[in-house]
């Protein structure tokens, strides 16, 4: 538990990673209208095959992040024209949005590639049923066994993630471990990134998760976020502190990882402090 809170050097006020726009607070889920239960049902006149293909395209974008029509056509084995037709319908239904791909270095002639990203409405269509079921189950558990049971459930669920990530994180430098953790999270759909924390706050690293598959559930049961943060601290072997969460209305989940140099300095200060020495040795009055 101690690794998850009050990480030394965490910036006061917790600046979130700047790559994602801020979102409004996540509201409690209301019953979704029938037409929003899945992208495949947005147009009733579609054939079963058409609906299935459209849903596959939306799911690929959801799980793998923004994609181009060409990239999607290669993964699905369809022509770019066929994929664009489905993308146009998903755009019209508000399930995805178009973006211009960033260009690094010298770009050749022609229009820049267009990326397609999932919208909140598109994400909601996939996640709504799961969110409602998970929230109901945790509410039942809390009513029958108390809030502590929800925390124990969250820690047990996150234990599988922690075990899978341990080998990926490895034992490199602090920066390498944070980067490896971000890559492992991204592979699981969290769209994570790692960066240096502001020097003014004591340095260290920042871990940013731009997607949370359980945001609406965690808005009611923050034990899920707490268990995840504790697991990050154990995996990285240093104190961490959650500065912002999507579940609480921030645009991104931001975790500050204490710089090892700062941690060593604090430990030296503790050992050299007479008050702390007396307390540790049990000699103080």
HELIX and SHEET records of a PDB file:
HELIX    1   1 UNK A    2  UNK A    4  5                                   3    
HELIX    2   2 UNK A   34  UNK A   36  5                                   3    
HELIX    3   3 UNK A   39  UNK A   41  5                                   3    
HELIX    4   4 UNK A   48  UNK A   64  1                                  17    
HELIX    5   5 UNK A   69  UNK A   76  1                                   8    
HELIX    6   6 UNK A   80  UNK A   92  1                                  13    
HELIX    7   7 UNK A  120  UNK A  145  1                                  26    
HELIX    8   8 UNK A  147  UNK A  169  1                                  23    
HELIX    9   9 UNK A  174  UNK A  187  1                                  14    
HELIX   10  10 UNK A  199  UNK A  201  5                                   3    
HELIX   11  11 UNK A  215  UNK A  220  1                                   6    
HELIX   12  12 UNK A  223  UNK A  236  1                                  14    
HELIX   13  13 UNK A  246  UNK A  248  5                                   3    
HELIX   14  14 UNK A  260  UNK A  272  1                                  13    
HELIX   15  15 UNK A  274  UNK A  281  1                                   8    
SHEET    1   A 2 UNK A  96  UNK A 100  0                                        
SHEET    2   A 2 UNK A 114  UNK A 118 -1                                        
SHEET    1   B 4 UNK A 192  UNK A 196  0                                        
SHEET    2   B 4 UNK A 205  UNK A 209 -1                                        
SHEET    3   B 4 UNK A 253  UNK A 257 -1                                        
SHEET    4   B 4 UNK A 240  UNK A 244 -1                                        
END                                                                             
